[in-house]
Amino acid sequence: MSISGIESIGFTPFSAPVTSSDSVTLGKSTSGAEGPNKAFGDMLVGGLQNLENVTDRADGLAVKAATGDLSNIHDYTVAASEAAITTQLTVAVRNRAVEAFNEIMRMQV
């Protein structure tokens, strides 16, 4: 399935639920470029910041579940699954980037 196919069902890679405390605005780069004109570096940084936000949220909910402060355990389950999927996606993108780099390095000039 292509990324556009994933986006059509409402899941956008490298994005987390937006809260008022998030410092990263989804869909907008820090340099002001939007859409297809967004720099690859800005997308990469945004994706990594989002991965950190998702895993921090899952970790916080895990602590609350362990201490008994979490009333709805399914919130943690959803957050942990989201963190796992986001991590898997990030690793897959990294692996493809390394593979592309290696292929470029094998090219003869």
Secondary structure, 3 states (H helix, E strand, C coil): CCHHHHHHCCCCCCCCCCCCCCCCCCCECCCCCEHHHCCHHHHHHHHHHHHHHHHHHHHHHHHHHHHCCCCCHHHHHHHHHHHHHHHHHHHHHHHHHHHHHHHHHHCCC
